[in-house]
Amino acid sequence: MAKKQTPRPEQTPEQAASAWYRAAPARPAQPVRPAPAAYAAPGPDRDGHRRRTKIIALSVCGVLLCAAVALAVMRGQLMQRIYEMRSGQVYRFDEDFDFDFGFDSGSDLLPEDGFDDYRSYFENYYTGSNEISMPAAPTGTGVTLDLRGQKGDELTMQQIYEKVSPAVVGIDTYLDGEEYAWGTGVVFSAEGYIITNTHILQGCDQARVMFPDGEGYDALLVGADEASDIAVLRVEAEEELPCAEFGRSGSLHVGDAVVAIGNPLGQEYTGTMTNGIISAIDRNVTYEGHTMTLLQTNAALNEGNSGGPLINAEGQVIGITNMKIMSSYFTTVEGIGFAIPSAVVKQIADQLIENGVVPGLPTIGIVAGPVNGEARALYDLPAGIYVTEVSEGSDALKKGMQPGDVITAVNGTPVTSVAEVNQIKEGMSVGDSLTMSVYRDGETFEMEIELVDKADIK
């Protein structure tokens, strides 16, 4: 905290000069040099100079203050965006559970560039997708993720690493042959089944799994669930693969020792282990309108740890790391990371292996993204969510919703982001309905849209 300064009493120039004279020690006589006329004696000119100096100083301070505020806002926005998009690779929760929108947005798209209407503008603005277009693996194979019922003997850190690290893999994802993202995965079956995070795979068309011994395999997608951030991959290897042992997250207590193994910052730091404790259990973390119940840990997690194991003192995987809270300009954060409990991992993984999807997840069945400020200014659009796709099998398609529509409100509540829409439908079930206010070609009307099972849409 800065020390508060107490202002001195106001003094006339004469009082200030006399006070200075009384306080000054005696000294030998010095040659006298005439002062410039403006400063020869106190007077209007000197007072004017002081006022000008103060004005200049205040102006400079004002400019510096404005610059500092601007930098603070920019840095805060940047850190928030990093948190949203990565969050220590935080789950791309902003590519929420039934809305997608592209990352590669246009910039400075003006009517004179050929975008003379908002539909053509957004066709160029939203150029990316969260769709996972990887080759698919067969489902219904009968493989399940098993959890051990009892704890074993506690191991040393070295023993934990030796036991689990061979089953911890790096995952490199690609789009059109170019590297797209990276993360971590855990082998849980000798048949080549691997647990990882959905957000690592979103937007990619290929993934390659790298083992600690340098061996690499092209991966097939068994299934991915955005709501839980759990995905299952499969690789085909000639030999049996090393597997991690999964434990029961329900037996954890706050204070239990844990370690994380992963690939922070990519393959350069592959197989990094960090340690900590369970900081909290059943921590509800809301992101983009959805709530996940996660384990909290202070073990260091960084970008690339996503999809990696959180391991107990017996060398059992009791969580899959997927999120952390990062510092902003105004707040410093250390050691607040999260992992998906193994009980949830098993539930989701078993359904993905059997069906390729998690049945019963309610969805609107549209792909959409926010209407940005530039488009609102250029085309006089209302704030809302711009629809880029409407899925086959959805009630939205049956009711006539179409690409180019702008959803301005849901159940009477104005919406400007995907998160707000998700928050409104949080806790709803398949068959429930939403009333949507839709803007189209200068008119706004309402549509009653029924939520459908995500497994039923294409």
C-alpha positions in Angstrom: 0.0 0.0 0.0 1.3 3.4 -0.9 2.0 5.8 2.0 -0.3 8.8 2.1 1.4 12.1 1.8 0.4 15.0 4.0 0.4 18.3 2.1 2.4 21.2 3.5 0.7 24.4 4.5 0.5 27.0 1.7 3.3 29.6 1.9 4.0 32.8 0.1 7.2 32.9 -1.9 8.6 35.4 0.7 7.8 33.1 3.6 9.3 30.2 1.8 12.5 32.1 1.0 12.9 33.4 4.6 12.3 29.9 6.0 14.9 28.5 3.7 17.3 31.3 4.8 16.9 30.6 8.5 17.4 26.9 8.0 20.5 27.2 5.8 23.8 26.8 7.5 26.4 29.5 7.3 28.9 29.2 4.5 31.7 31.3 2.9 30.7 34.1 0.6 30.2 33.0 -3.0 30.4 35.0 -6.2 27.1 36.3 -7.2 25.7 35.5 -10.6 22.7 37.4 -11.8 19.6 35.2 -12.2 17.5 35.3 -15.4 15.0 38.0 -15.4 12.0 35.7 -15.2 13.4 34.2 -12.0 15.1 37.2 -10.4 12.3 37.6 -7.9 9.0 36.2 -7.0 6.2 37.7 -9.1 3.6 37.0 -11.7 6.0 35.6 -14.3 7.5 33.1 -11.9 4.0 32.2 -10.7 2.9 31.7 -14.3 5.9 29.4 -14.9 4.9 27.3 -11.9 1.4 27.0 -13.1 2.6 26.0 -16.6 4.9 23.5 -15.0 2.1 22.0 -12.9 -0.2 21.8 -16.0 2.4 20.0 -18.0 3.2 17.7 -15.2 -0.5 16.9 -14.6 -1.0 16.4 -18.4 1.9 13.9 -18.5 0.6 12.1 -15.4 -2.8 12.0 -17.1 -1.4 10.5 -20.2 0.6 7.9 -18.3 -2.4 7.0 -16.2 -4.6 6.5 -19.3 -1.9 4.4 -20.8 -1.6 2.3 -17.7 -5.4 1.8 -17.5 -5.5 0.8 -21.2 -2.6 -1.6 -20.7 -4.3 -3.0 -17.6 -7.6 -3.6 -19.5 -5.8 -5.1 -22.5 -3.8 -7.4 -20.3 -6.8 -8.4 -18.3 -8.7 -9.2 -21.5 -5.8 -11.2 -22.8 -5.5 -13.2 -19.6 -9.2 -13.8 -19.6 -9.0 -15.0 -23.2 -6.1 -17.3 -22.3 -8.2 -18.6 -19.4 -11.2 -19.1 -21.7 -9.3 -20.8 -24.5 -6.7 -22.6 -22.5 -7.1 -22.1 -18.8 -4.0 -24.0 -18.3 -5.5 -25.5 -21.3 -8.7 -25.0 -19.7 -11.3 -26.9 -21.4 -12.5 -25.0 -24.4 -15.6 -24.5 -22.4 -16.4 -21.5 -24.5 -16.8 -24.0 -27.4 -19.7 -25.1 -25.3 -21.8 -28.2 -25.5 -24.0 -27.6 -28.4 -22.8 -24.4 -29.9 -19.6 -24.1 -31.9 -17.9 -21.1 -33.2 -14.7 -20.6 -35.1 -11.5 -19.2 -33.7 -10.1 -17.8 -36.9 -12.2 -14.7 -37.1 -11.8 -12.0 -39.7 -10.5 -8.6 -38.9 -11.4 -5.2 -40.4 -14.0 -6.8 -42.6 -15.6 -3.8 -44.3 -18.4 -3.5 -46.9 -15.9 -2.2 -49.4 -14.1 -5.6 -49.1 -17.1 -7.3 -50.6 -19.1 -8.0 -47.4 -22.1 -5.9 -48.2 -24.4 -7.8 -45.9 -24.0 -9.3 -42.5 -24.4 -12.9 -43.8 -21.5 -12.7 -46.1 -19.6 -10.9 -43.3 -20.1 -13.8 -40.9 -19.3 -16.4 -43.5 -15.8 -14.9 -43.5 -15.7 -14.1 -39.8 -16.5 -17.5 -38.5 -14.2 -19.7 -40.5 -13.3 -22.3 -37.8 -15.2 -25.1 -36.2 -15.1 -27.3 -33.1 -16.2 -30.4 -34.9 -13.9 -33.3 -34.5 -13.5 -34.9 -37.9 -11.1 -37.7 -37.1 -11.4 -41.2 -38.4 -13.8 -43.2 -36.2 -13.1 -46.4 -34.2 -15.6 -49.2 -33.9 -17.9 -49.0 -30.8 -19.7 -51.7 -28.8 -16.5 -53.7 -28.2 -17.3 -54.5 -24.6 -14.2 -52.8 -23.2 -14.8 -50.9 -19.9 -12.7 -48.7 -17.7 -12.2 -50.5 -14.4 -11.7 -48.9 -11.0 -9.9 -50.7 -8.2 -12.0 -51.2 -5.1 -9.4 -50.9 -2.5 -6.2 -49.0 -1.9 -2.8 -50.6 -2.0 0.4 -49.7 -0.3 1.6 -46.1 -0.5 4.5 -45.7 -2.9 7.4 -43.3 -3.1 7.4 -40.5 -5.7 9.9 -42.5 -7.7 7.8 -45.6 -7.6 4.6 -43.7 -8.6 6.4 -42.3 -11.6 7.9 -45.7 -12.6 4.4 -47.3 -12.3 2.3 -44.8 -14.2 4.5 -42.8 -16.6 4.8 -45.6 -19.3 1.0 -45.3 -19.8 1.0 -41.5 -20.0 1.1 -40.4 -23.7 1.4 -37.1 -25.6 -1.4 -36.2 -28.0 -0.6 -34.0 -31.0 -3.6 -32.9 -33.1 -3.6 -31.6 -36.6 -5.9 -29.8 -39.0 -5.2 -30.0 -42.7 -1.8 -31.5 -42.0 -0.7 -28.6 -39.8 -0.1 -28.9 -36.0 -3.2 -27.7 -34.2 -2.9 -28.4 -30.5 -1.3 -30.8 -28.0 -2.1 -32.4 -24.8 -1.8 -35.6 -22.7 -3.6 -38.9 -22.5 -3.7 -42.0 -20.3 -3.8 -45.6 -21.6 -6.3 -47.6 -19.6 -6.7 -50.7 -21.7 -4.1 -53.0 -23.3 -6.3 -52.9 -26.5 -5.1 -49.4 -27.0 -7.9 -47.3 -25.4 -6.8 -43.9 -24.2 -8.6 -41.3 -22.1 -8.0 -37.6 -22.8 -9.9 -34.3 -22.9 -12.4 -33.3 -25.6 -11.1 -29.8 -25.8 -7.8 -31.0 -27.1 -9.4 -32.6 -30.1 -12.0 -30.0 -31.0 -11.4 -28.6 -34.5 -8.9 -31.3 -35.6 -9.1 -34.0 -38.3 -6.1 -36.1 -37.1 -4.4 -37.0 -33.9 -1.2 -38.8 -33.2 -0.4 -40.5 -29.9 3.3 -40.4 -28.8 4.6 -42.9 -26.2 7.4 -42.1 -23.8 9.7 -44.5 -25.7 9.3 -42.4 -28.9 6.8 -44.7 -30.6 3.9 -43.0 -32.3 0.5 -44.1 -33.5 -2.3 -42.5 -35.5 -5.4 -42.4 -33.3 -9.0 -43.2 -34.1 -11.8 -41.4 -32.3 -14.1 -43.7 -30.2 -16.2 -40.8 -28.9 -16.0 -37.4 -27.3 -18.4 -35.7 -24.9 -18.2 -31.9 -24.6 -20.2 -31.6 -21.4 -17.8 -33.7 -19.3 -14.7 -32.9 -21.4 -14.0 -36.6 -21.7 -12.9 -38.2 -24.9 -11.7 -41.8 -25.8 -9.2 -42.5 -28.5 -7.9 -45.9 -29.7 -4.6 -46.8 -31.3 -3.8 -50.1 -33.0 -0.5 -51.6 -31.8 1.0 -55.0 -32.5 2.0 -55.5 -28.9 0.1 -55.0 -25.6 0.4 -51.4 -24.4 1.3 -50.3 -20.8 -1.8 -49.4 -18.9 -2.5 -47.2 -15.9 -4.4 -48.4 -12.9 -7.5 -46.3 -12.0 -8.7 -45.8 -8.4 -11.9 -44.6 -6.9 -12.1 -40.8 -6.5 -14.9 -41.3 -3.9 -12.3 -42.4 -1.4 -10.3 -39.1 -1.5 -10.0 -36.7 1.4 -8.8 -33.1 1.5 -5.1 -33.2 2.2 -4.4 -36.5 0.4 -1.1 -36.4 -1.5 -1.4 -36.5 -5.3 0.9 -36.1 -8.3 0.2 -35.1 -11.9 2.1 -36.4 -15.0 1.8 -34.7 -18.4 3.4 -32.8 -21.2 3.3 -29.1 -20.2 4.2 -26.9 -23.2 4.3 -29.8 -25.5 6.7 -32.7 -26.2 9.7 -30.7 -25.2 8.8 -31.3 -21.5 7.1 -34.7 -22.0 6.7 -36.8 -18.9 6.9 -33.9 -16.3 5.7 -34.9 -12.8 4.5 -32.3 -10.3 3.1 -33.0 -6.8 0.6 -31.5 -4.4 -2.5 -32.4 -2.4 -6.2 -32.6 -2.9 -7.2 -29.0 -2.0 -11.0 -29.6 -2.3 -13.5 -32.2 -3.3 -16.7 -31.8 -5.2 -15.7 -28.2 -6.3 -18.4 -26.8 -8.6 -16.8 -24.8 -11.3 -19.0 -22.9 -13.7 -17.7 -22.0 -17.1 -19.7 -20.7 -20.1 -22.9 -21.4 -18.3 -22.2 -25.0 -17.4 -21.2 -26.5 -14.0 -18.7 -29.3 -13.6 -18.0 -31.0 -10.3 -14.3 -31.4 -10.1 -11.4 -32.2 -7.8 -9.2 -29.3 -6.8 -5.5 -29.6 -6.5 -2.4 -27.4 -6.0 -0.2 -29.7 -8.1 1.3 -27.5 -10.9 -0.7 -27.8 -14.1 0.2 -26.0 -17.3 -0.8 -25.9 -20.9 -0.4 -29.4 -22.3 -1.3 -31.1 -19.0 -4.9 -31.4 -20.2 -6.0 -35.0 -20.4 -3.2 -36.2 -18.1 -3.6 -38.3 -14.9 -4.0 -37.0 -11.3 -2.6 -39.9 -9.2 -2.9 -40.8 -5.6 -0.2 -42.1 -3.3 -0.9 -45.7 -4.3 -0.1 -44.9 -8.0 -3.8 -45.0 -9.1 -5.3 -42.5 -11.4 -8.1 -40.8 -9.5 -8.7 -37.9 -11.9 -8.1 -36.5 -15.4 -6.7 -32.9 -15.3 -8.5 -30.4 -17.5 -8.5 -26.9 -16.0 -6.7 -24.3 -14.0 -7.4 -20.8 -12.9 -4.8 -18.3 -14.2 -3.7 -14.9 -13.0 -5.2 -11.7 -14.3 -3.8 -8.2 -14.2 -5.5 -7.5 -10.9 -5.3 -10.9 -9.3 -2.4 -13.3 -8.8 -3.4 -17.0 -8.7 -1.2 -19.9 -7.7 -1.9 -23.6 -7.5 -5.7 -23.8 -8.3 -6.0 -26.6 -10.7 -8.8 -29.1 -11.3 -9.4 -32.7 -12.5 -12.4 -34.7 -13.5 -13.0 -37.4 -10.9 -12.4 -41.0 -12.0 -16.0 -41.9 -11.1 -17.2 -39.5 -13.8 -14.4 -40.6 -16.2 -15.6 -44.2 -16.0 -19.3 -43.3 -16.5 -18.6 -41.3 -19.6 -15.9 -43.5 -21.1 -18.0 -46.7 -20.8 -20.9 -45.0 -22.7 -18.5 -43.6 -25.4 -17.0 -47.0 -25.9 -20.4 -48.6 -26.2 -22.3 -46.0 -28.2 -19.8 -43.4 -29.4 -21.9 -40.7 -27.7 -23.4 -40.0 -24.3 -27.2 -40.5 -24.7 -29.6 -38.1 -23.0 -27.7 -34.9 -23.4 -30.1 -32.1 -24.3 -29.2 -29.8 -27.1 -30.7 -27.1 -29.3 -28.9 -28.4 -32.3 -27.4 -25.2 -33.7 -23.9 -23.9 -34.3 -23.6 -20.2 -33.3 -21.3 -17.5 -32.1 -21.6 -14.0 -30.7 -22.5 -11.0 -32.8 -19.4 -8.8 -32.5 -19.4 -5.1 -32.0 -17.9 -4.4 -35.5 -20.8 -6.3 -37.2 -23.4 -4.5 -35.0 -22.0 -1.1 -36.1 -21.5 -1.9 -39.8 -24.9 -3.6 -40.3 -27.1 -2.2 -37.6 -27.6 -5.6 -36.0 -28.9 -6.3 -32.5 -26.8 -7.9 -29.9 -27.2 -11.6 -29.8 -26.0 -15.0 -31.1 -25.5 -15.4 -34.8 -26.5 -18.9 -36.1 -24.1 -20.4 -38.6 -25.6 -24.0 -38.8 -28.8 -25.8 -37.9 -28.4 -29.5 -37.4 -30.5 -32.2 -39.0 -32.7 -34.0 -36.5 -33.1 -30.8 -34.4 -36.4 -29.2 -33.5 -34.8 -25.9 -34.5 -34.6 -27.1 -38.1 -38.2 -28.3 -38.0 -39.4 -25.0 -36.7 -37.7 -23.0 -39.4 -34.6 -21.7 -37.8 -31.9 -21.0 -40.4 -28.3 -19.9 -40.8 -28.1 -16.1 -40.6 -30.7 -15.8 -37.8 -29.7 -13.8 -34.7 -31.0 -15.1 -31.4 -31.5 -12.0 -29.2 -33.2 -13.5 -26.2 -34.0 -16.9 -24.6 -37.1 -17.2 -22.4 -37.3 -13.5 -22.3 -33.7 -13.0 -21.1 -31.4 -11.0 -23.5 -28.4 -13.1 -24.5 -25.1 -11.9 -26.0 -22.9 -15.0 -25.6 -23.1 -18.7 -25.8 -22.4 -18.9 -22.1 -25.7 -17.0 -21.3 -27.7 -19.4 -23.5 -26.1 -22.4 -21.9 -26.8 -21.0 -18.4 -30.5 -20.6 -19.2 -30.8 -24.2 -20.4 -28.6 -25.6 -17.6 -30.5 -28.4 -15.8 -33.1 -28.8 -18.6 -33.9 -32.2 -20.1 -34.6 -33.6 -23.5 -38.2 -32.6 -24.5 -38.1 -29.3 -22.6 -38.7 -26.1 -24.6 -37.1 -22.7 -24.9 -38.7 -19.6 -26.3 -36.2 -17.8 -28.5 -36.5 -14.3 -29.9 -35.0 -14.4 -33.4 -34.0 -11.4 -35.6 -34.1 -12.0 -39.3 -33.9 -9.3 -42.1 -35.0 -6.5 -39.9 -37.8 -8.3 -38.0 -37.9 -10.0 -34.7 -40.2 -12.9 -33.9 -40.4 -15.8 -31.4 -39.8 -19.5 -31.9 -40.6 -22.3 -29.5 -37.7 -24.8 -29.7 -37.7 -28.2 -28.1 -34.4 -29.6 -26.8 -33.5 -32.9 -28.4 -31.1 -35.7 -27.6 -27.6 -34.8 -28.9 -27.2 -38.4 -30.0 -30.1 -38.0 -32.4 -28.8 -35.0 -34.4 -26.4 -35.1 -37.3 
